[in-house]
Amino acid sequence: MQKIMKLLLAVLVIFLGTTAGAAHADALNRSTTKSGLTVHFGVVPADKAMVVERGASAPEDTQAHGGSSYHLVVALFDKSTGARIDDATVTAKVTSPAHKSRAQPQVKLLQALRINDTVTYGNYFEMPWQGRYRIDLSVTRKGNAEPTHIRLAYDQHF
């Protein structure tokens, strides 16, 4: 089972790597570019991505929460060179849809996930409702004091 999960995560990483040429926000490939940084992201159910590496927080019991845990994965690229960024510090703040505004935003460090020579960043978040989630990333590249702030949107459909 763990091999299947690693394979699924590897396929997602390969997908994110092959879409590196996109330079604008696009709902189909979930990518955006800002401040010289191209970001590709994906959200998969926790039970499909149960590989927890290098300190990523384990999801809560997905059965008890109706399968509301999801794994956010982010791939970063330098816009000018197309090179993958593998030495950044990435924090994500996930805010629930507006109609569920009583829920507290979740803020977590995205852990670097290395599969072969490919690095993505990810962690688990609770996303129990349908609707548009706001994902605010703070990306600090090695050697830069100031982080780049990027807002992503994810439409949750069951």
NUZAKE-662585 format. One record per atom (N, C-alpha, C, O): atom name; residue in one letter; residue number from 1; x negated, y negated, z negated. Coordinates in Angstrom, 2 decimals. Layout:
- CA,A,NUM,X,Y,Z
...
END
This chain:
- N,M,1,-0.82,1.19,0.00
- CA,M,1,0.00,0.00,0.00
- C,M,1,-0.87,-1.26,0.00
- O,M,1,-0.56,-2.23,0.69
- N,Q,2,-1.96,-1.23,-0.78
- CA,Q,2,-2.83,-2.39,-0.85
- C,Q,2,-3.51,-2.63,0.51
- O,Q,2,-3.74,-3.78,0.89
- N,K,3,-3.82,-1.57,1.24
- CA,K,3,-4.41,-1.73,2.56
- C,K,3,-3.43,-2.40,3.51
- O,K,3,-3.83,-3.21,4.35
- N,I,4,-2.15,-2.06,3.39
- CA,I,4,-1.13,-2.68,4.24
- C,I,4,-1.04,-4.17,3.94
- O,I,4,-0.94,-4.99,4.85
- N,M,5,-1.08,-4.53,2.66
- CA,M,5,-1.00,-5.94,2.28
- C,M,5,-2.21,-6.70,2.80
- O,M,5,-2.08,-7.83,3.28
- N,K,6,-3.39,-6.11,2.70
- CA,K,6,-4.60,-6.77,3.21
- C,K,6,-4.50,-6.93,4.72
- O,K,6,-4.92,-7.95,5.27
- N,L,7,-3.95,-5.93,5.39
- CA,L,7,-3.77,-6.01,6.84
- C,L,7,-2.81,-7.14,7.20
- O,L,7,-3.08,-7.90,8.13
- N,L,8,-1.69,-7.25,6.47
- CA,L,8,-0.73,-8.32,6.73
- C,L,8,-1.37,-9.69,6.52
- O,L,8,-1.17,-10.61,7.32
- N,L,9,-2.15,-9.83,5.44
- CA,L,9,-2.82,-11.09,5.17
- C,L,9,-3.85,-11.39,6.25
- O,L,9,-4.00,-12.54,6.66
- N,A,10,-4.57,-10.36,6.72
- CA,A,10,-5.55,-10.55,7.79
- C,A,10,-4.87,-11.01,9.07
- O,A,10,-5.39,-11.88,9.77
- N,V,11,-3.72,-10.43,9.40
- CA,V,11,-2.98,-10.83,10.60
- C,V,11,-2.57,-12.30,10.49
- O,V,11,-2.66,-13.04,11.46
- N,L,12,-2.11,-12.71,9.30
- CA,L,12,-1.73,-14.11,9.09
- C,L,12,-2.94,-15.02,9.27
- O,L,12,-2.83,-16.07,9.90
- N,V,13,-4.10,-14.62,8.74
- CA,V,13,-5.31,-15.42,8.87
- C,V,13,-5.71,-15.54,10.35
- O,V,13,-6.07,-16.62,10.81
- N,I,14,-5.63,-14.43,11.08
- CA,I,14,-5.97,-14.45,12.50
- C,I,14,-5.01,-15.38,13.25
- O,I,14,-5.44,-16.15,14.10
- N,F,15,-3.71,-15.29,12.92
- CA,F,15,-2.73,-16.18,13.55
- C,F,15,-3.09,-17.64,13.29
- O,F,15,-3.06,-18.45,14.21
- N,L,16,-3.42,-17.96,12.05
- CA,L,16,-3.77,-19.34,11.72
- C,L,16,-5.02,-19.77,12.46
- O,L,16,-5.12,-20.91,12.89
- N,G,17,-5.98,-18.87,12.60
- CA,G,17,-7.22,-19.19,13.30
- C,G,17,-7.02,-19.42,14.78
- O,G,17,-7.71,-20.25,15.37
- N,T,18,-6.10,-18.71,15.39
- CA,T,18,-5.88,-18.84,16.83
- C,T,18,-5.10,-20.09,17.19
- O,T,18,-5.08,-20.48,18.36
- N,T,19,-4.46,-20.71,16.23
- CA,T,19,-3.68,-21.92,16.53
- C,T,19,-4.46,-23.18,16.20
- O,T,19,-3.86,-24.25,16.06
- N,A,20,-5.78,-23.08,16.07
- CA,A,20,-6.60,-24.22,15.67
- C,A,20,-6.58,-25.37,16.65
- O,A,20,-6.93,-26.49,16.28
- N,G,21,-6.19,-25.15,17.89
- CA,G,21,-6.20,-26.20,18.89
- C,G,21,-5.08,-27.20,18.77
- O,G,21,-5.14,-28.27,19.38
- N,A,22,-4.05,-26.90,18.01
- CA,A,22,-2.92,-27.82,17.88
- C,A,22,-3.36,-29.08,17.15
- O,A,22,-4.11,-29.01,16.18
- N,A,23,-2.88,-30.23,17.61
- CA,A,23,-3.30,-31.49,17.00
- C,A,23,-2.13,-32.35,16.57
- O,A,23,-2.28,-33.55,16.38
- N,H,24,-0.98,-31.75,16.41
- CA,H,24,0.18,-32.52,15.97
- C,H,24,1.10,-31.60,15.16
- O,H,24,1.02,-30.38,15.25
- N,A,25,1.98,-32.22,14.38
- CA,A,25,2.91,-31.43,13.58
- C,A,25,3.86,-30.69,14.49
- O,A,25,4.36,-31.26,15.46
- N,D,26,4.11,-29.44,14.19
- CA,D,26,4.95,-28.60,15.04
- C,D,26,5.62,-27.57,14.16
- O,D,26,4.94,-26.81,13.47
- N,A,27,6.95,-27.53,14.17
- CA,A,27,7.69,-26.61,13.30
- C,A,27,7.44,-25.16,13.66
- O,A,27,7.58,-24.29,12.80
- N,L,28,7.06,-24.87,14.90
- CA,L,28,6.86,-23.49,15.30
- C,L,28,5.55,-22.92,14.78
- O,L,28,5.52,-21.77,14.34
- N,N,29,4.47,-23.69,14.83
- CA,N,29,3.20,-23.14,14.37
- C,N,29,2.76,-23.71,13.03
- O,N,29,1.69,-23.38,12.54
- N,R,30,3.57,-24.56,12.44
- CA,R,30,3.32,-25.12,11.12
- C,R,30,1.92,-25.70,10.99
- O,R,30,1.10,-25.21,10.21
- N,S,31,1.66,-26.73,11.74
- CA,S,31,0.37,-27.39,11.66
- C,S,31,0.55,-28.90,11.75
- O,S,31,1.54,-29.40,12.26
- N,T,32,-0.45,-29.59,11.23
- CA,T,32,-0.45,-31.05,11.29
- C,T,32,-1.90,-31.53,11.24
- O,T,32,-2.79,-30.81,10.79
- N,T,33,-2.12,-32.74,11.70
- CA,T,33,-3.46,-33.34,11.66
- C,T,33,-3.36,-34.70,11.01
- O,T,33,-2.47,-35.49,11.31
- N,K,34,-4.31,-34.97,10.10
- CA,K,34,-4.36,-36.27,9.43
- C,K,34,-5.79,-36.52,8.97
- O,K,34,-6.45,-35.61,8.45
- N,S,35,-6.26,-37.73,9.14
- CA,S,35,-7.58,-38.15,8.66
- C,S,35,-8.69,-37.20,9.08
- O,S,35,-9.58,-36.88,8.28
- N,G,36,-8.65,-36.74,10.33
- CA,G,36,-9.70,-35.88,10.84
- C,G,36,-9.63,-34.44,10.38
- O,G,36,-10.56,-33.66,10.58
- N,L,37,-8.52,-34.08,9.77
- CA,L,37,-8.34,-32.73,9.22
- C,L,37,-7.12,-32.09,9.87
- O,L,37,-6.03,-32.67,9.86
- N,T,38,-7.29,-30.90,10.43
- CA,T,38,-6.17,-30.14,10.98
- C,T,38,-5.82,-29.06,9.97
- O,T,38,-6.68,-28.30,9.53
- N,V,39,-4.54,-29.00,9.62
- CA,V,39,-4.05,-28.05,8.62
- C,V,39,-3.02,-27.14,9.25
- O,V,39,-2.06,-27.61,9.86
- N,H,40,-3.22,-25.84,9.09
- CA,H,40,-2.24,-24.84,9.50
- C,H,40,-1.78,-24.15,8.23
- O,H,40,-2.60,-23.87,7.35
- N,F,41,-0.47,-23.88,8.12
- CA,F,41,0.00,-23.23,6.90
- C,F,41,1.07,-22.21,7.20
- O,F,41,1.72,-22.23,8.25
- N,G,42,1.24,-21.32,6.25
- CA,G,42,2.28,-20.31,6.34
- C,G,42,2.80,-20.00,4.95
- O,G,42,2.10,-20.19,3.95
- N,V,43,4.02,-19.51,4.89
- CA,V,43,4.64,-19.11,3.63
- C,V,43,5.22,-17.72,3.85
- O,V,43,6.03,-17.51,4.76
- N,V,44,4.80,-16.77,3.01
- CA,V,44,5.29,-15.39,3.13
- C,V,44,5.81,-14.92,1.78
- O,V,44,5.29,-15.34,0.74
- N,P,45,6.81,-14.06,1.77
- CA,P,45,7.32,-13.53,0.50
- C,P,45,6.20,-12.84,-0.28
- O,P,45,5.35,-12.17,0.30
- N,A,46,6.21,-13.01,-1.60
- CA,A,46,5.16,-12.45,-2.45
- C,A,46,5.07,-10.94,-2.31
- O,A,46,3.97,-10.38,-2.35
- N,D,47,6.20,-10.27,-2.14
- CA,D,47,6.15,-8.82,-2.03
- C,D,47,5.51,-8.37,-0.73
- O,D,47,5.20,-7.19,-0.57
- N,K,48,5.32,-9.28,0.22
- CA,K,48,4.63,-8.97,1.46
- C,K,48,3.15,-9.36,1.40
- O,K,48,2.37,-8.96,2.25
- N,A,49,2.78,-10.13,0.40
- CA,A,49,1.40,-10.61,0.27
- C,A,49,0.91,-10.43,-1.15
- O,A,49,0.43,-11.39,-1.76
- N,M,50,1.01,-9.26,-1.69
- CA,M,50,0.67,-9.02,-3.09
- C,M,50,-0.83,-8.91,-3.34
- O,M,50,-1.24,-8.48,-4.42
- N,V,51,-1.65,-9.29,-2.38
- CA,V,51,-3.08,-9.29,-2.60
- C,V,51,-3.41,-10.55,-3.40
- O,V,51,-3.23,-11.66,-2.92
- N,V,52,-3.89,-10.36,-4.60
- CA,V,52,-4.25,-11.49,-5.45
- C,V,52,-5.76,-11.45,-5.61
- O,V,52,-6.31,-10.53,-6.22
- N,E,53,-6.44,-12.46,-5.04
- CA,E,53,-7.89,-12.47,-5.06
- C,E,53,-8.42,-13.70,-5.77
- O,E,53,-7.80,-14.76,-5.75
- N,R,54,-9.55,-13.55,-6.38
- CA,R,54,-10.33,-14.65,-6.96
- C,R,54,-9.52,-15.60,-7.81
- O,R,54,-9.65,-16.82,-7.68
- N,G,55,-8.69,-15.06,-8.68
- CA,G,55,-8.00,-15.89,-9.65
- C,G,55,-6.70,-16.51,-9.21
- O,G,55,-6.13,-17.29,-9.97
- N,A,56,-6.20,-16.20,-8.04
- CA,A,56,-4.90,-16.75,-7.66
- C,A,56,-3.87,-16.25,-8.66
- O,A,56,-3.88,-15.08,-9.02
- N,S,57,-3.00,-17.13,-9.10
- CA,S,57,-2.04,-16.72,-10.12
- C,S,57,-1.08,-15.70,-9.55
- O,S,57,-0.54,-15.87,-8.46
- N,A,58,-0.87,-14.63,-10.29
- CA,A,58,0.03,-13.57,-9.84
- C,A,58,1.46,-14.07,-9.88
- O,A,58,1.82,-14.84,-10.77
- N,P,59,2.27,-13.65,-8.94
- CA,P,59,3.66,-14.09,-8.95
- C,P,59,4.40,-13.46,-10.11
- O,P,59,4.04,-12.38,-10.59
- N,E,60,5.44,-14.14,-10.55
- CA,E,60,6.29,-13.55,-11.57
- C,E,60,7.00,-12.36,-10.96
- O,E,60,6.95,-12.16,-9.74
- N,D,61,7.67,-11.59,-11.77
- CA,D,61,8.38,-10.40,-11.29
- C,D,61,9.39,-10.80,-10.23
- O,D,61,10.40,-11.44,-10.53
- N,T,62,9.11,-10.42,-8.98
- CA,T,62,9.97,-10.84,-7.88
- C,T,62,11.35,-10.20,-7.96
- O,T,62,12.31,-10.77,-7.45
- N,Q,63,11.48,-9.04,-8.59
- CA,Q,63,12.79,-8.41,-8.73
- C,Q,63,13.66,-9.22,-9.68
- O,Q,63,14.85,-9.40,-9.44
- N,A,64,13.07,-9.70,-10.77
- CA,A,64,13.83,-10.45,-11.77
- C,A,64,14.30,-11.80,-11.23
- O,A,64,15.29,-12.35,-11.72
- N,H,65,13.60,-12.34,-10.24
- CA,H,65,13.95,-13.65,-9.70
- C,H,65,14.57,-13.55,-8.32
- O,H,65,14.60,-14.53,-7.58
- N,G,66,15.05,-12.39,-7.96
- CA,G,66,15.70,-12.23,-6.66
- C,G,66,14.75,-12.43,-5.50
- O,G,66,15.17,-12.86,-4.42
- N,G,67,13.47,-12.13,-5.69
- CA,G,67,12.51,-12.29,-4.61
- C,G,67,12.20,-13.73,-4.31
- O,G,67,12.03,-14.09,-3.14
- N,S,68,12.10,-14.58,-5.34
- CA,S,68,11.90,-16.01,-5.10
- C,S,68,10.43,-16.44,-5.10
- O,S,68,10.15,-17.62,-4.91
- N,S,69,9.50,-15.51,-5.29
- CA,S,69,8.08,-15.86,-5.25
- C,S,69,7.57,-15.78,-3.82
- O,S,69,7.85,-14.82,-3.10
- N,Y,70,6.80,-16.80,-3.44
- CA,Y,70,6.24,-16.87,-2.09
- C,Y,70,4.77,-17.24,-2.17
- O,Y,70,4.33,-17.93,-3.09
- N,H,71,4.03,-16.77,-1.19
- CA,H,71,2.61,-17.09,-1.11
- C,H,71,2.40,-18.14,-0.03
- O,H,71,2.72,-17.94,1.13
- N,L,72,1.84,-19.28,-0.45
- CA,L,72,1.48,-20.36,0.47
- C,L,72,0.04,-20.13,0.88
- O,L,72,-0.83,-19.97,0.02
- N,V,73,-0.22,-20.12,2.17
- CA,V,73,-1.59,-19.97,2.68
- C,V,73,-1.87,-21.14,3.62
- O,V,73,-1.04,-21.51,4.45
- N,V,74,-3.07,-21.72,3.48
- CA,V,74,-3.47,-22.90,4.23
- C,V,74,-4.83,-22.64,4.87
- O,V,74,-5.74,-22.14,4.22
- N,A,75,-4.95,-22.99,6.14
- CA,A,75,-6.24,-22.94,6.84
- C,A,75,-6.60,-24.36,7.23
- O,A,75,-5.76,-25.11,7.73
- N,L,76,-7.85,-24.73,7.00
- CA,L,76,-8.31,-26.09,7.25
- C,L,76,-9.37,-26.11,8.35
- O,L,76,-10.24,-25.24,8.40
- N,F,77,-9.28,-27.12,9.23
- CA,F,77,-10.24,-27.26,10.32
- C,F,77,-10.63,-28.73,10.47
- O,F,77,-9.81,-29.63,10.25
- N,D,78,-11.87,-28.97,10.85
- CA,D,78,-12.34,-30.30,11.19
- C,D,78,-11.79,-30.63,12.57
- O,D,78,-12.05,-29.90,13.53
- N,K,79,-11.04,-31.72,12.68
- CA,K,79,-10.39,-32.06,13.96
- C,K,79,-11.40,-32.29,15.07
- O,K,79,-11.19,-31.85,16.20
- N,S,80,-12.50,-32.97,14.77
- CA,S,80,-13.44,-33.34,15.83
- C,S,80,-14.26,-32.16,16.34
- O,S,80,-14.59,-32.11,17.53
- N,T,81,-14.58,-31.21,15.48
- CA,T,81,-15.42,-30.08,15.91
- C,T,81,-14.64,-28.78,16.07
- O,T,81,-15.10,-27.87,16.76
- N,G,82,-13.48,-28.69,15.43
- CA,G,82,-12.72,-27.44,15.44
- C,G,82,-13.25,-26.41,14.45
- O,G,82,-12.72,-25.30,14.36
- N,A,83,-14.28,-26.78,13.69
- CA,A,83,-14.89,-25.84,12.74
- C,A,83,-13.98,-25.63,11.54
- O,A,83,-13.36,-26.57,11.03
- N,R,84,-13.91,-24.39,11.10
- CA,R,84,-13.13,-24.06,9.91
- C,R,84,-13.82,-24.66,8.68
- O,R,84,-15.05,-24.62,8.58
- N,I,85,-13.03,-25.19,7.77
- CA,I,85,-13.56,-25.76,6.52
- C,I,85,-13.41,-24.71,5.44
- O,I,85,-12.30,-24.30,5.10
- N,D,86,-14.54,-24.28,4.91
- CA,D,86,-14.50,-23.18,3.94
- C,D,86,-15.07,-23.55,2.58
- O,D,86,-15.31,-22.67,1.75
- N,D,87,-15.29,-24.85,2.34
- CA,D,87,-15.88,-25.26,1.07
- C,D,87,-15.13,-26.43,0.43
- O,D,87,-15.73,-27.29,-0.21
- N,A,88,-13.82,-26.45,0.60
- CA,A,88,-13.00,-27.54,0.05
- C,A,88,-12.33,-27.12,-1.25
- O,A,88,-12.25,-25.94,-1.57
- N,T,89,-11.87,-28.10,-1.98
- CA,T,89,-11.01,-27.88,-3.13
- C,T,89,-9.62,-28.35,-2.73
- O,T,89,-9.44,-29.49,-2.32
- N,V,90,-8.64,-27.45,-2.85
- CA,V,90,-7.29,-27.75,-2.37
- C,V,90,-6.29,-27.54,-3.49
- O,V,90,-6.25,-26.48,-4.12
- N,T,91,-5.48,-28.55,-3.73
- CA,T,91,-4.40,-28.47,-4.70
- C,T,91,-3.09,-28.69,-3.97
- O,T,91,-3.00,-29.55,-3.08
- N,A,92,-2.06,-27.92,-4.33
- CA,A,92,-0.74,-28.08,-3.71
- C,A,92,0.29,-28.40,-4.77
- O,A,92,0.31,-27.81,-5.85
- N,K,93,1.15,-29.36,-4.45
- CA,K,93,2.30,-29.69,-5.28
- C,K,93,3.53,-29.34,-4.45
- O,K,93,3.77,-29.94,-3.40
- N,V,94,4.31,-28.37,-4.92
- CA,V,94,5.50,-27.92,-4.19
- C,V,94,6.73,-28.46,-4.91
- O,V,94,6.94,-28.20,-6.10
- N,T,95,7.54,-29.22,-4.18
- CA,T,95,8.74,-29.83,-4.72
- C,T,95,9.96,-29.19,-4.06
- O,T,95,10.01,-29.04,-2.84
- N,S,96,10.93,-28.81,-4.89
- CA,S,96,12.15,-28.14,-4.42
- C,S,96,12.99,-29.06,-3.56
- O,S,96,12.81,-30.28,-3.58
- N,P,97,13.93,-28.48,-2.80
- CA,P,97,14.84,-29.31,-1.98
- C,P,97,15.54,-30.36,-2.83
- O,P,97,15.74,-30.17,-4.03
- N,A,98,15.90,-31.47,-2.20
- CA,A,98,16.48,-32.62,-2.91
- C,A,98,17.71,-32.24,-3.73
- O,A,98,17.89,-32.78,-4.82
- N,H,99,18.54,-31.35,-3.24
- CA,H,99,19.75,-31.00,-3.99
- C,H,99,19.45,-30.17,-5.23
- O,H,99,20.36,-29.89,-6.02
- N,K,100,18.21,-29.78,-5.42
- CA,K,100,17.79,-29.05,-6.62
- C,K,100,16.76,-29.88,-7.39
- O,K,100,15.81,-29.33,-7.94
- N,S,101,16.96,-31.19,-7.41
- CA,S,101,15.96,-32.11,-7.94
- C,S,101,15.67,-31.94,-9.42
- O,S,101,14.69,-32.49,-9.93
- N,R,102,16.50,-31.19,-10.13
- CA,R,102,16.23,-30.98,-11.56
- C,R,102,15.05,-30.06,-11.79
- O,R,102,14.45,-30.06,-12.87
- N,A,103,14.70,-29.28,-10.80
- CA,A,103,13.57,-28.36,-10.93
- C,A,103,12.26,-29.15,-10.94
- O,A,103,12.10,-30.11,-10.18
- N,Q,104,11.33,-28.76,-11.79
- CA,Q,104,10.04,-29.42,-11.88
- C,Q,104,9.15,-29.02,-10.71
- O,Q,104,9.11,-27.85,-10.34
- N,P,105,8.43,-29.98,-10.13
- CA,P,105,7.47,-29.62,-9.09
- C,P,105,6.40,-28.68,-9.67
- O,P,105,6.04,-28.78,-10.84
- N,Q,106,5.90,-27.79,-8.83
- CA,Q,106,4.84,-26.88,-9.23
- C,Q,106,3.53,-27.39,-8.64
- O,Q,106,3.45,-27.69,-7.44
- N,V,107,2.50,-27.49,-9.48
- CA,V,107,1.19,-27.94,-9.02
- C,V,107,0.19,-26.83,-9.33
- O,V,107,0.06,-26.40,-10.47
- N,K,108,-0.51,-26.37,-8.29
- CA,K,108,-1.49,-25.30,-8.46
- C,K,108,-2.69,-25.52,-7.56
- O,K,108,-2.59,-26.09,-6.47
- N,L,109,-3.83,-25.06,-8.05
- CA,L,109,-5.03,-25.01,-7.24
- C,L,109,-4.87,-23.87,-6.26
- O,L,109,-4.48,-22.76,-6.64
- N,L,110,-5.17,-24.11,-4.99
- CA,L,110,-5.14,-23.05,-4.00
- C,L,110,-6.51,-22.38,-4.01
- O,L,110,-7.54,-23.03,-3.81
- N,Q,111,-6.51,-21.09,-4.24
- CA,Q,111,-7.75,-20.33,-4.33
- C,Q,111,-8.29,-20.02,-2.94
- O,Q,111,-7.52,-19.74,-2.01
- N,A,112,-9.60,-20.07,-2.80
- CA,A,112,-10.23,-19.68,-1.54
- C,A,112,-10.10,-18.17,-1.39
- O,A,112,-10.50,-17.41,-2.27
- N,L,113,-9.54,-17.75,-0.27
- CA,L,113,-9.36,-16.33,0.02
- C,L,113,-10.24,-15.99,1.21
- O,L,113,-10.03,-16.50,2.32
- N,R,114,-11.22,-15.14,0.99
- CA,R,114,-12.16,-14.78,2.05
- C,R,114,-11.85,-13.37,2.54
- O,R,114,-11.87,-12.41,1.77
- N,I,115,-11.56,-13.27,3.84
- CA,I,115,-11.38,-11.97,4.49
- C,I,115,-12.38,-11.96,5.63
- O,I,115,-12.29,-12.74,6.57
- N,N,116,-13.35,-11.04,5.52
- CA,N,116,-14.49,-11.01,6.43
- C,N,116,-15.18,-12.36,6.35
- O,N,116,-15.61,-12.75,5.26
- N,D,117,-15.32,-13.10,7.43
- CA,D,117,-15.98,-14.40,7.39
- C,D,117,-14.99,-15.55,7.55
- O,D,117,-15.37,-16.65,7.94
- N,T,118,-13.72,-15.29,7.25
- CA,T,118,-12.68,-16.29,7.42
- C,T,118,-12.15,-16.71,6.05
- O,T,118,-11.81,-15.86,5.22
- N,V,119,-12.07,-18.01,5.83
- CA,V,119,-11.59,-18.53,4.55
- C,V,119,-10.27,-19.26,4.76
- O,V,119,-10.13,-20.11,5.64
- N,T,120,-9.29,-18.90,3.93
- CA,T,120,-8.06,-19.66,3.82
- C,T,120,-7.89,-19.98,2.34
- O,T,120,-8.65,-19.50,1.50
- N,Y,121,-6.89,-20.79,2.03
- CA,Y,121,-6.62,-21.18,0.65
- C,Y,121,-5.18,-20.82,0.35
- O,Y,121,-4.30,-21.05,1.18
- N,G,122,-4.93,-20.26,-0.84
- CA,G,122,-3.57,-19.87,-1.12
- C,G,122,-3.27,-19.66,-2.58
- O,G,122,-4.16,-19.56,-3.42
- N,N,123,-1.97,-19.59,-2.88
- CA,N,123,-1.48,-19.28,-4.22
- C,N,123,0.02,-19.00,-4.12
- O,N,123,0.65,-19.21,-3.08
- N,Y,124,0.58,-18.53,-5.22
- CA,Y,124,1.99,-18.16,-5.27
- C,Y,124,2.83,-19.28,-5.90
- O,Y,124,2.40,-19.93,-6.85
- N,F,125,4.03,-19.48,-5.34
- CA,F,125,4.96,-20.49,-5.83
- C,F,125,6.37,-19.90,-5.85
- O,F,125,6.71,-19.04,-5.05
- N,E,126,7.17,-20.39,-6.78
- CA,E,126,8.59,-20.01,-6.83
- C,E,126,9.36,-20.92,-5.88
- O,E,126,9.28,-22.15,-5.96
- N,M,127,10.10,-20.31,-4.96
- CA,M,127,10.93,-21.05,-4.00
- C,M,127,12.29,-20.36,-3.93
- O,M,127,12.59,-19.68,-2.96
- N,P,128,13.12,-20.54,-4.97
- CA,P,128,14.35,-19.77,-5.08
- C,P,128,15.54,-20.29,-4.27
- O,P,128,16.56,-19.60,-4.16
- N,W,129,15.44,-21.50,-3.70
- CA,W,129,16.60,-22.08,-3.03
- C,W,129,16.36,-22.26,-1.54
- O,W,129,15.22,-22.39,-1.09
- N,Q,130,17.46,-22.27,-0.79
- CA,Q,130,17.38,-22.63,0.61
- C,Q,130,17.20,-24.13,0.71
- O,Q,130,17.62,-24.88,-0.18
- N,G,131,16.60,-24.56,1.79
- CA,G,131,16.44,-25.99,2.00
- C,G,131,15.00,-26.35,2.30
- O,G,131,14.14,-25.48,2.47
- N,R,132,14.75,-27.65,2.38
- CA,R,132,13.42,-28.16,2.74
- C,R,132,12.59,-28.42,1.49
- O,R,132,12.94,-29.25,0.65
- N,Y,133,11.49,-27.69,1.39
- CA,Y,133,10.52,-27.89,0.33
- C,Y,133,9.45,-28.85,0.83
- O,Y,133,9.05,-28.81,1.99
- N,R,134,9.01,-29.73,-0.07
- CA,R,134,7.92,-30.65,0.25
- C,R,134,6.65,-30.08,-0.36
- O,R,134,6.62,-29.73,-1.54
- N,I,135,5.60,-29.98,0.44
- CA,I,135,4.31,-29.48,-0.02
- C,I,135,3.30,-30.61,0.16
- O,I,135,2.99,-31.00,1.29
- N,D,136,2.80,-31.13,-0.95
- CA,D,136,1.81,-32.19,-0.91
- C,D,136,0.44,-31.59,-1.22
- O,D,136,0.21,-31.09,-2.32
- N,L,137,-0.45,-31.64,-0.23
- CA,L,137,-1.80,-31.11,-0.42
- C,L,137,-2.76,-32.23,-0.76
- O,L,137,-2.65,-33.35,-0.25
- N,S,138,-3.70,-31.91,-1.61
- CA,S,138,-4.82,-32.79,-1.89
- C,S,138,-6.07,-31.99,-1.56
- O,S,138,-6.38,-30.99,-2.21
- N,V,139,-6.78,-32.43,-0.51
- CA,V,139,-7.95,-31.69,-0.02
- C,V,139,-9.19,-32.53,-0.24
- O,V,139,-9.31,-33.64,0.28
- N,T,140,-10.12,-31.99,-1.03
- CA,T,140,-11.38,-32.67,-1.25
- C,T,140,-12.48,-31.83,-0.61
- O,T,140,-12.76,-30.71,-1.04
- N,R,141,-13.09,-32.39,0.41
- CA,R,141,-14.16,-31.69,1.10
- C,R,141,-15.47,-31.88,0.35
- O,R,141,-15.70,-32.92,-0.27
- N,K,142,-16.31,-30.88,0.42
- CA,K,142,-17.62,-30.94,-0.25
- C,K,142,-18.37,-32.17,0.27
- O,K,142,-18.46,-32.40,1.47
- N,G,143,-18.90,-32.95,-0.66
- CA,G,143,-19.64,-34.15,-0.30
- C,G,143,-18.78,-35.40,-0.20
- O,G,143,-19.32,-36.49,-0.03
- N,N,144,-17.46,-35.26,-0.31
- CA,N,144,-16.56,-36.41,-0.28
- C,N,144,-15.96,-36.62,-1.66
- O,N,144,-15.50,-35.67,-2.30
- N,A,145,-15.98,-37.84,-2.13
- CA,A,145,-15.40,-38.13,-3.44
- C,A,145,-13.89,-38.30,-3.37
- O,A,145,-13.17,-37.93,-4.30
- N,E,146,-13.41,-38.85,-2.25
- CA,E,146,-11.99,-39.13,-2.11
- C,E,146,-11.27,-37.98,-1.42
- O,E,146,-11.72,-37.49,-0.38
- N,P,147,-10.16,-37.53,-2.00
- CA,P,147,-9.39,-36.46,-1.34
- C,P,147,-8.55,-37.00,-0.19
- O,P,147,-8.22,-38.18,-0.13
- N,T,148,-8.20,-36.10,0.72
- CA,T,148,-7.26,-36.39,1.78
- C,T,148,-5.91,-35.86,1.33
- O,T,148,-5.81,-34.71,0.90
- N,H,149,-4.87,-36.68,1.44
- CA,H,149,-3.53,-36.27,1.03
- C,H,149,-2.70,-35.99,2.28
- O,H,149,-2.61,-36.81,3.19
- N,I,150,-2.10,-34.81,2.29
- CA,I,150,-1.33,-34.38,3.45
- C,I,150,0.02,-33.86,2.97
- O,I,150,0.07,-33.05,2.05
- N,R,151,1.09,-34.32,3.58
- CA,R,151,2.43,-33.85,3.25
- C,R,151,2.90,-32.88,4.32
- O,R,151,2.84,-33.16,5.52
- N,L,152,3.37,-31.72,3.85
- CA,L,152,3.92,-30.69,4.73
- C,L,152,5.37,-30.47,4.34
- O,L,152,5.77,-30.77,3.22
- N,A,153,6.15,-29.95,5.25
- CA,A,153,7.53,-29.59,4.95
- C,A,153,7.73,-28.12,5.34
- O,A,153,7.25,-27.65,6.37
- N,Y,154,8.45,-27.42,4.48
- CA,Y,154,8.75,-26.02,4.74
- C,Y,154,10.25,-25.79,4.55
- O,Y,154,10.79,-26.03,3.47
- N,D,155,10.92,-25.34,5.60
- CA,D,155,12.36,-25.05,5.52
- C,D,155,12.55,-23.61,5.11
- O,D,155,12.18,-22.69,5.83
- N,Q,156,13.13,-23.41,3.95
- CA,Q,156,13.36,-22.08,3.39
- C,Q,156,14.73,-21.58,3.85
- O,Q,156,15.75,-22.20,3.59
- N,H,157,14.72,-20.45,4.53
- CA,H,157,15.95,-19.82,4.97
- C,H,157,15.96,-18.39,4.47
- O,H,157,14.93,-17.72,4.50
- N,F,158,17.08,-17.92,4.02
- CA,F,158,17.17,-16.53,3.54
- C,F,158,17.76,-15.66,4.60
- O,F,158,17.91,-14.45,4.39
END
